[in-house]
Amino acid sequence: MIIKYITLFLYFSILFLIGYFASRTIKTTKDYYVGGKKLGYWVVAFSARATGESAWLLLGLTGLGAMVGVSAFWVVLGEIIGVSIAWFFMAEKFKQLTDKYNSITIPDYLVSRFKSKTNTLRIVAATALSLFVVIYVSAQIDATGTAFESFLGWNYFTGAIVGFLIVLAYIFSGGFVAVAWSDLFQGLVMLFGLVLLPIVAYFSISSDVSLSSELTKLDPSFLNIWGDGGFNMINLFTILGFLFIGLGFMGSPQLFVRFMSIKSTSEIKKGRWVAFVFTLLTDSCAVLIGVFGRYLLTSIDADPEVILGNGAQNVLPLLVERVMPLTLVGIYIAAVLSAIMSTIDSLLVVASSAISRDFYQQIFKPNKTEKELARTSRFITLLLAVFALIIAMIVALAVPGRTIFWFVIFGWSGIAATFCPTIILSLFWDKFNEKGAIASMITGFLSIPLFKFGLTSLPSIGIYFEKLGELGPSFLLAIIVGMLVSAILTKQMPKSELNSSNTD
């Protein structure tokens, strides 16, 4: 136990040092929110991937692999497609436009892109982002409590609060620079831990054992890529739901703000391959950890959730304890906390920027000085974090059977459905206008709870919506509404006004 605490002490010491040195570079709001737009591709690529994965990767996806087997690789495919589209087809154009507009937040970019004359777009964007960020961060805080409980035997609530305070400490001082550099460090820890564990687990299995036959005995459908029962409509909707998770990489603010922060488009060309390889390795290894953990930790007649926790989300810490030497266990605690904290810090910076700059400064206090705005940003960061902590505590008490996988996905889906369709259309369709963007964001925002809680309760067809998940249909509906509203208004708009509204 002492070795675990020493490892954690060193890990947190590095984070605090990053926050300290980053704080010395913060001179303007551009520094605080996007690192002065001068970060290199290694930092940006690792920061984007560490932020995009979160506790969902190390505790959620590993658990899914343990529960459903190789069909969890559909999630890996969905993520690879989403990350590739973002980096190979969207990032360069987005970087060029945000530099052209001198944008330092996503609402900044949208307002400039549509030449907004009112504050409606800023208000809608800032409100939606703040709400779903608080939900998303609360899911990460929940995972922090689970991680401390699983690895160190701490009380869940103590672990959640300690993790919350640590993240707040280094983000409070260093802003985006601290977030980006800490994400590079944390991304390396995640990559090392995820790649090493399935290798060690595989070689811990006797060479005389036929792993495939043993896994089939545990669950006849475990090695079926289509899932339990083979190819059928229910499984098809489940697979689509897994694939749609990758949609969130195609415009979510906490990820695309990284493209604003990179030095140049040439750095994006280098960073895209780092992001691709990172995604392929970490996601594939997460599923394999679940698969090997299912074999090594459970038996034929046992309920895997009784042994591995709700959604098998304890499979990684239990497998680490089983196959790794004690000296490395602390590294895995750090890896899980890295995934969690790299997401919390990024989300809080993005949300605080939306409120302090896009709402407070741009609408109410345009004459605020840089120093005053920086102070306001830190206060809003603290406020959002406290709200998220309260929600995490309430959910922990009210829903003891929750799983990290789906708790995180709800917050992820809300941000993605609200912003990704709008970002995609703003980059690739000249006729997309402000009214269409507002309609698209509102549609995506409202569709998430509709598809999550409303349509899933319908008789006969509700099960299909449950398996499909809320992101895919919300995303599609937001794109359709955005295009329809823009097309209708384009037809009604005078030719002179139409020409002035097309900025690209």
C-alpha positions in Angstrom: 0.0 0.0 0.0 2.9 2.4 0.8 4.2 1.9 -2.8 0.8 2.8 -4.2 0.8 6.1 -2.2 4.3 6.9 -3.2 3.5 6.5 -6.9 0.4 8.7 -6.5 2.4 11.3 -4.6 4.9 11.5 -7.5 2.1 11.6 -10.0 0.2 14.4 -8.4 3.5 16.3 -7.7 4.2 16.3 -11.5 0.7 17.7 -12.1 1.1 20.5 -9.6 4.5 21.4 -11.1 2.9 21.6 -14.6 0.2 23.9 -13.1 2.8 26.1 -11.5 5.0 26.5 -14.5 2.0 27.0 -16.8 0.7 29.7 -14.5 3.8 31.8 -15.2 3.0 31.8 -19.0 -0.6 33.1 -18.5 -0.7 36.8 -19.5 -4.0 37.1 -21.5 -7.3 35.3 -21.9 -6.0 33.8 -25.2 -3.2 32.2 -23.1 -5.7 31.0 -20.5 -8.2 29.5 -23.0 -6.1 28.3 -26.0 -2.5 28.4 -24.8 -1.7 31.5 -26.9 -2.3 29.4 -30.1 1.3 28.2 -30.0 1.2 24.6 -28.9 3.0 21.7 -30.8 1.4 18.7 -32.4 2.5 16.2 -29.7 0.9 18.2 -27.0 -2.3 18.9 -28.9 -2.7 15.3 -30.2 -2.2 13.7 -26.8 -4.3 16.4 -25.1 -7.2 15.9 -27.6 -7.1 12.1 -27.2 -6.7 12.1 -23.4 -9.6 14.5 -23.1 -11.8 12.5 -25.6 -11.4 9.2 -23.8 -11.8 9.9 -20.0 -12.8 7.3 -17.4 -15.1 5.8 -20.0 -12.1 4.2 -21.7 -10.3 2.7 -18.7 -13.3 1.7 -16.7 -16.2 1.8 -19.1 -14.9 0.3 -22.3 -12.8 -2.3 -20.5 -16.0 -3.3 -18.6 -18.0 -3.5 -21.9 -15.3 -5.8 -23.3 -15.7 -8.0 -20.3 -19.5 -8.1 -20.6 -20.1 -8.5 -24.4 -16.7 -9.7 -25.7 -15.4 -8.9 -29.2 -18.6 -7.1 -30.3 -17.2 -4.2 -28.2 -14.7 -3.7 -31.0 -17.6 -1.9 -32.9 -17.0 0.9 -30.4 -13.3 1.0 -31.4 -14.2 1.2 -35.1 -16.6 4.0 -34.4 -14.0 6.0 -32.5 -11.3 5.5 -35.1 -13.7 6.7 -37.9 -14.7 9.7 -35.8 -11.2 10.7 -34.8 -9.9 10.2 -38.4 -12.7 12.4 -39.9 -12.0 15.2 -37.3 -8.2 15.2 -37.9 -8.0 14.4 -41.6 -11.0 16.4 -43.0 -12.1 19.0 -40.4 -9.1 20.2 -38.3 -7.2 22.2 -41.0 -10.2 24.1 -42.2 -11.3 24.8 -38.7 -7.9 26.1 -37.7 -7.7 28.4 -40.7 -11.1 29.9 -40.0 -10.6 30.4 -36.3 -7.2 32.1 -37.0 -8.9 34.3 -39.6 -11.6 35.3 -37.1 -9.2 35.4 -34.2 -11.5 33.1 -32.2 -10.5 31.7 -28.9 -13.8 29.9 -28.1 -16.3 27.9 -30.1 -19.1 30.5 -29.8 -16.5 33.1 -30.9 -16.0 31.1 -34.1 -19.7 30.6 -34.7 -20.6 34.3 -34.1 -17.8 35.3 -36.6 -18.7 32.6 -39.1 -22.3 33.8 -39.3 -21.7 37.5 -38.7 -24.2 37.5 -35.9 -25.9 40.8 -35.1 -27.6 39.5 -31.9 -26.5 37.6 -28.8 -28.9 34.7 -29.4 -26.3 32.4 -30.8 -23.9 33.0 -27.9 -26.6 32.5 -25.3 -27.7 29.2 -26.8 -24.2 27.9 -27.2 -23.0 29.0 -23.7 -26.1 27.6 -22.0 -26.1 24.2 -23.8 -22.3 23.8 -23.3 -22.5 24.7 -19.6 -25.3 22.3 -18.8 -23.9 19.2 -20.5 -20.4 19.9 -19.3 -21.6 19.9 -15.7 -23.3 16.5 -16.4 -20.2 15.2 -18.1 -17.8 16.4 -15.4 -20.1 14.9 -12.7 -19.7 11.5 -14.5 -16.0 11.9 -14.3 -16.1 12.8 -10.6 -18.2 9.7 -10.0 -15.5 7.6 -11.8 -12.9 9.2 -9.5 -14.7 7.9 -6.4 -15.0 4.5 -8.0 -11.3 4.4 -8.9 -10.1 5.3 -5.4 -12.6 2.8 -3.9 -11.5 0.0 -6.3 -7.7 0.5 -6.1 -7.2 1.8 -2.6 -10.2 0.7 -0.6 -11.2 4.3 0.1 -14.7 5.5 0.9 -16.3 6.4 -2.5 -17.3 9.9 -1.4 -13.8 10.6 0.0 -12.2 9.5 -3.2 -14.5 11.6 -5.4 -13.9 14.8 -3.3 -10.1 14.3 -3.2 -9.8 13.8 -6.9 -12.1 16.8 -7.5 -9.8 19.1 -5.3 -6.6 18.0 -7.1 -7.9 18.8 -10.6 -9.3 22.1 -9.4 -5.9 23.1 -7.9 -3.8 22.8 -11.1 -6.4 24.0 -13.5 -7.2 27.0 -11.3 -3.6 28.3 -11.8 -2.5 27.3 -15.2 -5.6 27.3 -17.4 -5.4 25.7 -20.8 -1.6 25.5 -20.8 -1.7 23.4 -17.6 -4.5 21.3 -19.1 -2.7 20.7 -22.4 0.7 19.8 -20.9 -0.8 17.7 -18.1 -2.8 15.9 -20.8 0.4 15.0 -22.6 1.8 13.5 -19.4 -1.4 11.8 -18.6 -1.9 10.5 -22.1 1.5 8.9 -22.0 0.6 7.2 -18.7 -2.7 6.0 -20.2 -1.0 4.7 -23.3 1.7 2.8 -21.4 -0.8 1.3 -18.9 -3.4 0.2 -21.5 -0.8 -1.4 -23.9 1.1 -3.2 -21.2 -1.7 -4.8 -19.3 -3.2 -7.1 -22.0 0.3 -8.3 -23.0 1.1 -9.3 -19.4 -2.4 -10.8 -19.0 -2.1 -12.9 -22.2 1.3 -14.3 -21.1 -0.1 -15.1 -17.7 -2.5 -17.6 -19.3 -1.1 -21.1 -19.6 0.0 -22.1 -23.2 -2.0 -25.3 -22.8 -5.3 -23.4 -22.5 -7.4 -22.8 -25.6 -8.5 -19.3 -24.8 -11.2 -19.2 -27.5 -12.9 -22.4 -26.3 -12.7 -21.3 -22.7 -14.2 -17.9 -23.4 -17.0 -19.6 -25.4 -17.7 -21.8 -22.3 -18.1 -18.6 -20.2 -20.5 -17.1 -22.8 -21.3 -18.8 -26.1 -21.7 -15.3 -27.8 -18.5 -13.8 -26.4 -16.5 -14.2 -29.6 -19.4 -13.4 -31.9 -18.8 -10.0 -33.5 -22.6 -9.6 -33.9 -23.3 -10.3 -30.2 -25.7 -12.6 -28.4 -27.9 -14.4 -30.9 -25.9 -13.4 -33.9 -27.1 -11.0 -36.6 -30.6 -9.7 -35.8 -32.4 -6.4 -35.6 -31.7 -5.8 -31.9 -28.0 -6.5 -32.4 -27.9 -4.3 -35.5 -29.3 -1.4 -33.5 -26.8 -2.1 -30.7 -23.9 -2.1 -33.1 -25.1 1.2 -34.6 -25.2 2.6 -31.1 -21.6 1.5 -30.5 -20.5 3.0 -33.8 -22.3 6.3 -33.2 -20.2 7.0 -30.1 -17.5 8.1 -32.5 -19.7 11.0 -33.8 -18.7 13.0 -30.7 -15.2 13.5 -32.0 -16.4 15.5 -35.0 -16.9 18.9 -33.5 -17.2 18.7 -29.7 -15.9 22.0 -28.2 -13.6 20.4 -25.7 -11.8 18.6 -28.5 -11.9 21.2 -31.3 -10.5 24.0 -29.0 -7.3 21.9 -29.3 -7.2 22.7 -33.0 -7.4 26.4 -32.2 -4.4 26.1 -29.9 -2.0 24.4 -32.3 0.7 26.5 -33.9 -0.1 25.9 -37.5 -1.9 23.6 -40.0 1.4 21.9 -40.7 1.4 20.7 -37.1 -2.1 19.2 -37.7 -0.7 17.1 -40.5 1.8 15.6 -38.1 -0.6 15.3 -35.1 -3.3 13.4 -37.1 -1.1 10.3 -37.2 -0.3 10.5 -33.5 -4.1 10.8 -32.7 -4.9 7.9 -35.0 -2.3 5.5 -33.6 -3.2 6.5 -30.0 -6.9 5.7 -30.6 -6.2 2.4 -32.3 -3.9 1.2 -29.6 -5.7 2.4 -26.5 -9.2 1.5 -27.5 -8.2 -2.0 -28.8 -6.2 -2.7 -25.7 -9.1 -1.6 -23.5 -11.4 -4.2 -25.1 -8.7 -6.9 -24.8 -8.3 -6.1 -21.1 -12.0 -6.8 -20.6 -11.8 -10.0 -22.6 -8.7 -11.4 -20.7 -10.2 -10.2 -17.4 -13.4 -12.1 -18.0 -11.4 -15.3 -18.5 -9.0 -14.8 -15.6 -11.4 -13.4 -13.0 -14.7 -15.2 -13.5 -16.0 -18.7 -13.8 -18.6 -20.5 -16.0 -21.5 -20.3 -13.5 -20.7 -16.9 -12.0 -22.5 -13.7 -12.8 -19.7 -11.4 -14.1 -21.3 -8.3 -12.6 -21.2 -9.8 -9.1 -17.4 -10.3 -9.4 -16.5 -7.3 -11.7 -19.0 -4.7 -10.5 -21.8 -2.9 -12.4 -21.1 -3.2 -16.1 -17.9 -5.0 -15.1 -16.3 -1.6 -14.6 -13.9 -3.0 -12.0 -12.3 -5.4 -14.4 -9.2 -3.3 -15.0 -8.3 -2.7 -11.3 -9.0 -6.3 -10.4 -6.9 -7.6 -13.4 -4.0 -5.3 -12.4 -4.1 -6.7 -8.9 -4.1 -10.2 -10.3 -1.3 -10.1 -12.9 0.9 -7.0 -12.2 3.7 -6.7 -9.6 2.9 -4.4 -6.7 5.4 -1.8 -7.9 3.3 -1.2 -11.0 -0.1 -1.1 -9.4 0.4 2.6 -8.5 1.0 3.3 -12.2 -2.4 1.9 -13.1 -4.1 4.0 -10.4 -2.4 7.0 -12.0 -3.5 5.8 -15.4 -7.2 5.7 -14.4 -6.9 9.1 -12.7 -5.2 10.4 -15.8 -8.1 9.5 -18.0 -10.6 11.1 -15.6 -8.7 14.2 -14.7 -7.6 15.0 -18.3 -11.3 15.2 -19.2 -12.5 17.1 -16.2 -9.9 19.9 -16.6 -10.5 20.3 -20.3 -14.3 20.5 -19.9 -14.1 23.0 -17.1 -11.9 25.3 -19.1 -14.2 25.1 -22.1 -17.3 25.7 -20.1 -15.8 28.6 -18.0 -14.7 30.3 -21.3 -18.2 30.0 -22.7 -19.8 31.6 -19.7 -17.1 34.2 -18.8 -16.1 35.3 -22.3 -19.1 34.5 -24.5 -21.8 35.3 -22.1 -20.6 37.6 -19.3 -18.0 39.7 -21.2 -19.4 39.8 -24.7 -23.0 40.4 -23.7 -22.9 42.3 -20.4 -19.4 43.6 -19.7 -17.5 44.2 -23.0 -15.1 46.7 -21.3 -13.8 44.2 -18.7 -10.0 44.2 -18.6 -7.9 41.0 -19.2 -7.0 40.8 -15.5 -10.7 41.1 -14.4 -11.8 38.6 -16.9 -9.2 36.1 -15.9 -10.3 36.4 -12.3 -14.0 35.9 -13.3 -13.0 32.9 -15.3 -11.4 31.2 -12.3 -14.5 31.9 -10.2 -16.8 30.4 -12.8 -14.5 27.4 -13.1 -14.9 26.9 -9.4 -18.6 27.3 -9.5 -19.1 24.8 -12.3 -16.9 22.3 -10.6 -18.9 22.6 -7.4 -22.2 22.1 -9.3 -20.7 19.0 -11.0 -19.6 17.6 -7.6 -23.1 18.1 -6.1 -24.7 16.3 -9.1 -22.2 13.4 -8.8 -23.0 12.9 -5.1 -26.8 13.0 -5.8 -26.5 10.5 -8.6 -24.3 8.2 -6.5 -26.9 8.1 -3.8 -30.0 8.0 -6.0 -28.8 5.5 -8.7 -26.5 2.9 -7.0 -26.8 0.6 -10.1 -25.4 3.1 -12.6 -22.5 2.2 -14.9 -19.7 4.6 -15.7 -20.0 3.7 -19.4 -23.5 5.0 -19.9 -23.3 7.8 -17.4 -20.4 9.3 -19.3 -22.0 8.6 -22.7 -25.1 10.7 -21.7 -22.9 13.8 -21.1 -20.7 13.1 -24.1 -23.8 12.7 -26.3 -25.4 16.0 -25.1 -22.3 18.0 -26.0 -21.8 16.2 -29.3 -25.4 16.4 -30.6 -25.6 20.1 -29.7 -22.4 21.2 -31.4 -21.0 18.6 -33.9 -23.8 19.0 -36.5 -23.4 22.8 -36.4 -19.6 22.7 -36.7 -19.8 20.2 -39.6 -22.3 22.3 -41.5 -20.5 25.5 -40.8 -17.3 24.1 -42.3 -18.7 22.4 -45.4 -21.9 24.1 -46.4 -21.8 27.8 -47.5 -25.6 28.2 -47.3 -25.7 27.3 -43.6 -26.8 30.4 -41.7 -27.2 31.6 -38.1 -30.9 30.7 -37.8 -30.0 27.2 -39.1 -27.2 26.9 -36.5 -29.4 28.0 -33.6 -32.2 25.6 -34.7 -29.6 22.7 -35.1 -28.1 23.3 -31.6 -31.5 23.6 -29.9 -32.7 20.4 -31.7 -29.6 18.4 -30.7 -29.8 19.8 -27.1 -33.5 18.7 -26.7 -33.3 15.5 -28.6 -30.8 13.9 -26.1 -33.3 13.6 -23.2 -36.1 12.8 -25.7 -34.3 9.8 -27.1 -32.8 8.8 -23.8 -35.9 8.9 -21.6 -38.9 9.4 -23.8 -38.8 7.1 -26.9 -37.1 4.3 -25.0 -40.2 3.8 -22.9 -42.5 3.2 -25.9 -43.9 -0.3 -26.1 -42.6 -2.6 -28.9 -40.1 0.0 -30.4 -38.6 1.4 -27.2 -36.0 -1.4 -27.0 -34.6 -0.4 -30.4 -34.1 3.2 -29.3 -32.5 1.9 -26.1 -30.0 -0.1 -28.0 -29.4 2.6 -30.6 -28.6 5.2 -27.9 -29.4 8.9 -28.0 -26.4 10.3 -29.9 -27.0 8.9 -33.4 -30.6 9.9 -33.9 -30.1 13.3 -32.1 -27.1 14.0 -34.3 -29.0 13.2 -37.5 -32.1 15.1 -36.5 -30.0 18.2 -35.6 -28.3 18.1 -39.1 -31.7 17.8 -40.9 -33.3 20.6 -38.9 -30.2 22.9 -39.4 -30.2 22.2 -43.2 -34.0 22.7 -43.5 -34.1 26.0 -41.6 -31.1 27.3 -43.5 -32.5 26.3 -46.9 -35.9 27.8 -46.2 -34.4 31.1 -45.0 -32.0 31.2 -47.9 -34.9 31.1 -50.3 -36.6 33.9 -48.5 -33.5 36.1 -48.0 -32.9 39.0 -50.4 -29.9 38.3 -52.8 -27.8 41.2 -51.4 -28.2 40.0 -47.9 -27.5 36.4 -48.9 -24.2 37.4 -50.5 -23.1 39.3 -47.4 -23.9 36.4 -45.1 -21.7 33.9 -47.0 -18.3 34.5 -45.4 -16.3 31.6 -46.8 
